[in-house]
């Protein structure tokens, strides 16, 4: 999939708009609270990176724009390590990373990293309810909303990143934090769209790691956003079908999920072989297992 076009221009005004705190005291207290809340999920390197981001977020409260390489130099780690750490912090909802481009030549520059205000999470509900929402929820078509998003896509305030927007933005239950940003495009429909991703995974017949599932959701949502930016007027049903199809294709094509599927089928055949042990069909199942593993 082609990389999405970078829309946000790095400037002092942009950093001001992205600021997420009213005072340095609020910022300091939030960072301390995050370290305490996620103490079991943050190691020394995670905390070191967070403190560097914190220390460079005083001018525009909550916003820093150090390169990953420079952060690595400050803590004695490689750029690749810093990238992994920042992605982990973003998964936890501690920071948000936005790609930026220079106004001089419109080429990519260092990301803006925004420390997020603490939001009280809604209780996590059973995944079965997601399936129910995905199969039964039929919200009204939102053509007019999509048009509004298209007209205002270049306005930084409509990315829900300003101080006021960060306070208004609700937390959508059953949707991972790293996907909440897509509310700017899909509104509450993000829940039923994510439900389609989960439904594709369930019908694939293999338990998929939540990180992989979220990566697949990112790909599906990015494609839908591309369609909206192109001016395509998609109904709710059409978006659901597209999300499901992309998820299904990803599950079928990714090496890690294909391997998981292969292992599940192999285990099933072995179980059948054990159950039929001592019966006339033992050779039949053994032959099926041999044929499957040789083709795979």
C-alpha positions in Angstrom: 0.0 0.0 0.0 1.3 3.4 -0.9 2.4 5.6 1.9 -0.2 8.2 2.9 0.5 11.7 2.0 1.8 13.9 4.8 -0.7 16.7 5.4 0.7 18.7 8.4 3.3 21.4 8.0 5.9 21.9 10.7 5.6 25.4 12.1 5.4 27.3 15.4 1.7 27.8 14.9 1.2 24.1 14.3 3.1 23.2 17.5 0.9 25.7 19.4 -2.3 24.1 18.0 -1.0 20.6 18.9 -0.2 21.6 22.5 -2.2 19.4 24.9 -1.7 21.1 28.3 -2.5 24.4 30.0 0.4 24.5 32.4 3.8 22.9 33.0 2.4 21.5 36.3 -0.3 19.6 34.4 2.3 18.2 32.1 4.6 17.1 34.9 1.8 15.5 36.8 0.6 13.6 33.8 4.1 12.1 33.0 4.5 11.1 36.7 1.0 9.5 36.6 1.8 7.6 33.4 5.0 6.2 34.9 3.1 5.0 37.9 0.1 3.6 35.9 2.2 1.6 33.5 5.1 0.7 35.8 4.6 -3.0 34.9 4.8 -2.2 31.1 7.6 0.3 31.1 11.3 -0.6 31.4 14.2 1.7 32.0 14.6 2.5 28.3 10.9 3.4 27.9 11.1 5.7 30.9 14.3 7.3 29.6 12.7 8.1 26.3 9.5 9.4 27.9 11.6 11.7 30.2 13.5 13.1 27.1 10.2 13.8 25.4 9.0 15.4 28.6 12.0 17.5 29.0 11.7 18.8 25.4 8.0 19.6 25.6 8.2 22.7 27.8 8.1 25.4 25.0 4.9 24.0 23.4 3.4 22.2 26.3 3.3 18.5 25.6 4.8 18.7 22.1 8.4 17.8 21.1 10.0 17.4 17.7 13.4 15.8 18.4 14.5 13.2 15.8 14.7 9.6 16.8 18.4 9.6 16.2 18.9 12.6 18.6 16.8 11.0 21.2 18.9 7.9 20.9 22.1 9.9 21.4 20.7 11.4 24.6 20.0 8.0 26.1 22.7 6.0 24.5 20.4 3.8 22.3 20.1 3.2 18.6 17.5 4.9 16.4 15.7 1.6 15.8 15.4 1.1 19.6 13.9 4.6 20.0 11.4 3.9 17.2 10.3 0.7 18.9 10.0 2.4 22.3 7.9 5.3 20.8 5.6 2.8 19.1 5.1 1.1 22.5 4.4 4.4 24.3 1.9 5.2 21.5 0.2 1.8 21.9 -0.3 2.6 25.6 -1.8 5.9 24.7 0.9 7.9 26.4 2.0 9.7 23.2 0.9 10.3 19.7 3.2 10.6 16.7 2.4 12.8 13.7 4.4 12.9 10.5 5.3 16.4 9.5 6.7 18.2 6.4 8.8 21.3 6.0 7.2 24.4 4.6 10.3 25.3 2.6 10.4 22.2 0.3 7.4 20.2 1.5 9.7 17.2 2.3 9.3 15.1 5.4 10.9 16.3 8.6 11.0 14.9 12.2 7.7 13.8 13.7 5.8 15.8 16.2 5.5 13.7 19.4 2.5 14.8 21.6 2.2 13.6 25.2 -1.5 12.8 25.7 -3.6 14.0 28.6 -4.7 11.1 30.7 -8.1 9.8 29.8 -10.2 7.5 31.9 -10.7 4.3 30.0 -14.1 2.7 29.6 -14.3 -0.9 30.9 -13.2 -3.5 28.4 -16.2 -5.6 27.1 -16.2 -9.1 25.8 -15.2 -9.5 22.1 -18.4 -11.3 21.5 -20.2 -8.0 21.8 -18.0 -6.6 19.1 -19.2 -9.4 16.8 -22.8 -8.6 17.7 -22.2 -4.9 17.0 -20.5 -5.7 13.7 -23.3 -8.0 12.5 -26.3 -6.1 13.8 -25.3 -2.5 13.9 -26.8 -0.5 11.0 -26.0 3.2 11.5 -27.4 5.8 9.1 -25.4 6.7 6.1 -23.0 9.6 6.8 -22.4 11.1 3.3 -22.7 14.7 4.6 -20.2 14.0 7.4 -17.7 12.6 5.0 -18.0 15.7 2.8 -17.3 17.9 5.8 -14.2 15.9 6.7 -12.9 16.3 3.1 -13.4 20.0 3.1 -11.7 20.4 6.5 -8.9 17.8 6.3 -6.2 20.4 6.1 -7.3 22.1 9.2 -5.2 21.0 12.2 -8.1 21.4 14.6 -10.1 18.7 12.8 -7.4 16.1 13.7 -8.7 16.5 17.3 -5.2 17.5 18.5 -5.8 21.0 19.9 -6.2 21.6 23.6 -10.0 22.0 23.3 -10.4 19.0 21.0 -8.4 16.7 23.2 -10.8 17.4 26.0 -13.9 16.9 23.9 -12.8 13.7 22.2 -14.7 10.7 23.6 -13.1 7.3 24.1 -14.8 4.8 21.9 -15.3 1.5 23.8 -13.7 -1.7 22.5 -11.4 0.2 20.1 -7.7 0.2 20.8 -6.1 3.5 21.7 -3.8 3.4 18.7 -6.9 3.4 16.5 -8.8 6.2 18.3 -7.2 8.8 15.9 -9.5 7.6 13.1 -12.5 9.1 14.9 -11.6 12.2 12.9 -12.7 10.5 9.8 -15.3 7.8 10.9 -16.8 9.1 14.1 -18.6 6.5 16.1 -18.5 4.2 13.1 -14.9 3.3 14.0 -16.4 0.7 16.5 -18.4 -1.2 13.9 -15.5 -1.0 11.4 -13.1 -2.4 13.9 -15.8 -5.1 14.6 -15.5 -6.1 10.9 -11.7 -6.6 11.4 -12.4 -8.8 14.4 -15.1 -10.7 12.5 -12.7 -11.5 9.6 -10.2 -12.8 12.2 -12.8 -15.0 13.8 -13.9 -16.5 10.5 -10.3 -17.1 9.6 -10.4 -19.7 12.3 -7.1 -18.9 14.1 -6.5 -16.8 17.2 -4.5 -13.8 16.1 -2.3 -11.7 18.3 -3.9 -8.3 19.1 -0.9 -6.4 17.7 -1.3 -8.1 14.3 -5.0 -7.4 14.4 -4.4 -3.7 15.1 -1.8 -3.5 12.3 -4.4 -5.0 9.9 -7.0 -2.5 11.2 -4.5 0.4 10.4 -4.1 -0.8 6.8 -7.9 -1.1 6.4 -8.6 2.3 7.9 -5.8 4.0 6.0 -7.3 2.7 2.8 -10.8 3.9 3.7 -9.3 7.4 4.5 -7.6 7.4 1.1 -11.0 6.7 -0.5 -12.6 9.6 1.4 -9.8 12.0 0.4 -10.4 11.0 -3.2 -14.0 12.1 -2.8 -15.6 8.7 -2.9 -19.0 8.8 -1.3 -19.1 5.5 0.6 -22.1 4.2 2.5 -21.8 2.6 5.9 -22.4 -0.8 4.3 -19.7 -0.2 1.6 -17.1 0.8 4.2 -17.9 -2.3 6.3 -17.5 -4.5 3.2 -14.2 -2.9 2.3 -12.8 -3.2 5.9 -13.8 -6.8 6.0 -12.3 -7.6 2.6 -9.0 -5.9 3.3 -8.7 -7.7 6.7 -9.5 -11.1 5.1 -6.9 -10.5 2.4 -4.3 -9.5 4.9 -5.0 -12.6 7.0 -4.7 -14.8 4.0 -1.5 -13.2 2.6 0.6 -12.3 5.7 3.4 -14.8 6.4 2.8 -14.8 10.2 -1.0 -15.4 9.9 -0.5 -18.0 7.1 1.9 -19.9 9.3 -0.6 -19.7 12.2 -3.3 -21.1 9.9 -1.0 -23.9 8.8 -0.1 -24.9 12.3 -3.8 -24.9 13.3 -4.7 -27.2 10.4 -1.8 -29.5 11.2 -2.8 -29.7 14.9 -6.4 -30.5 13.8 -5.2 -33.3 11.6 -3.0 -34.7 14.3 -5.9 -34.6 16.7 -8.1 -36.5 14.3 -5.2 -39.0 13.8 -5.1 -39.6 17.6 -8.9 -39.9 17.9 -9.0 -42.5 15.1 -6.0 -44.4 16.4 -6.6 -48.1 16.2 -9.4 -47.7 13.7 -9.5 -48.4 10.0 -9.3 -44.7 9.2 -5.9 -44.1 10.7 -4.1 -44.5 7.4 -6.6 -42.2 5.7 -5.9 -39.3 8.2 -2.2 -40.0 8.1 -2.2 -39.7 4.4 -4.2 -36.4 4.6 -1.6 -35.0 7.0 1.2 -36.0 4.7 -0.4 -34.5 1.7 -1.2 -31.2 3.5 2.3 -30.8 5.0 4.1 -31.6 1.7 2.0 -29.0 -0.2 2.5 -26.4 2.4 
